[in-house]
Amino acid sequence: MRTRLINLCERFTAFTQGVSALLLVLATLLVFYQVITRFLLNNPATWTEVLARAAMIWMVFLAAGAVFKQGSMITLDFFRAILPPSVQNILLGVVTLLCILFIAVLIWYGYQMTGRVHKQTVALLGVPMSWLYAAIPVGALCAIPGIILHYLKPASSQNS
């Protein structure tokens, strides 16, 4: 059961990391297009800035799971180094629970914020503002497998 959970979390985290990479490529291409239209054609495509910002927002929230998986979000290396291994495991469990609690808060309030702005539209794109705000609860939800992986797999085996 544990192996299946780890494999499922690994695949999901790899998927969200891949989507994040694609969003980074999209944002880069949009900014490049913005520069070309602004400085070479003297007719800036203003919509590209807004769309690139939206892609970056989604990219950051979707990549959070991979960052949690690597243990890069919260580092307590000093405390872990001076504590005995049994206490290190307890500390890791406490940090994991606190991270999941924080993610739950992000999901809850992100969902509420998304609902509040569903009637507003994004300037220059004409799409609901809730599409951008949805990155908060969706990204937080997608971070949970990364938190689980960091807890279930030792840090030394994650870097291989």
C-alpha positions, -999 to 999 in steps of 0.1 A, spaced: 0 0 0 28 24 9 46 17 -24 15 23 -44 9 56 -26 45 67 -32 43 57 -69 10 76 -73 24 107 -56 56 105 -77 36 104 -109 13 132 -99 42 154 -87 60 147 -120 29 156 -140 24 189 -122 61 197 -125 59 190 -163 28 213 -166 47 239 -146 77 236 -171 53 241 -200 38 271 -184 72 286 -180 79 280 -217 46 296 -225 53 327 -203 88 330 -219 74 329 -254 47 354 -246 72 379 -231 94 374 -261 64 381 -284 56 412 -263 92 425 -268 91 418 -306 57 436 -310 67 465 -288 102 473 -300 103 460 -335 68 465 -347 59 495 -325 25 480 -319 27 462 -285 5 432 -279 -7 442 -244 -26 410 -238 6 390 -237 17 406 -204 -15 396 -187 -14 361 -200 22 356 -192 15 368 -156 -13 343 -154 9 315 -166 36 324 -141 10 324 -112 -2 289 -122 34 277 -127 44 287 -92 15 271 -75 17 239 -95 54 236 -89 49 238 -51 44 200 -48 78 193 -64 94 218 -40 78 202 -10 89 168 -22 125 179 -23 122 195 12 131 229 -1 101 247 14 109 244 51 144 234 61 152 226 97 187 212 90 203 226 121 177 211 145 176 178 126 214 175 129 216 180 166 187 157 175 187 119 178 172 100 148 140 91 167 133 128 175 142 137 140 113 116 128 90 132 152 101 167 141 95 156 104 60 145 114 52 177 131 65 198 102 45 176 78 13 181 98 20 219 100 25 220 62 -7 201 55 -25 225 79 -11 254 60 -21 239 27 -57 233 41 -59 270 50 -47 279 14 -73 256 -1 -101 269 21 -94 306 17 -83 302 -19 -116 286 -27 -134 315 -10 -114 341 -29 -120 323 -62 -157 324 -55 -157 361 -47 -142 371 -80 -161 348 -104 -181 377 -118 -151 399 -125 -131 395 -158 -94 398 -165 -87 430 -184 -76 425 -220 -84 387 -219 -121 387 -211 -119 356 -190 -132 353 -155 -108 365 -128 -116 332 -109 -94 314 -134 -64 332 -120 -75 329 -84 -82 292 -88 -44 286 -89 -44 290 -52 -67 262 -41 -57 240 -71 -20 245 -66 -23 239 -28 -42 207 -34 -16 196 -59 11 202 -33 -2 176 -9 14 146 -28 48 164 -26 44 168 12 34 131 15 65 121 -5 88 142 16 75 125 47 74 89 33 108 90 15 141 98 31 157 129 17 187 110 5 167 87 -18 147 116 -33 178 132 -49 187 101 -69 
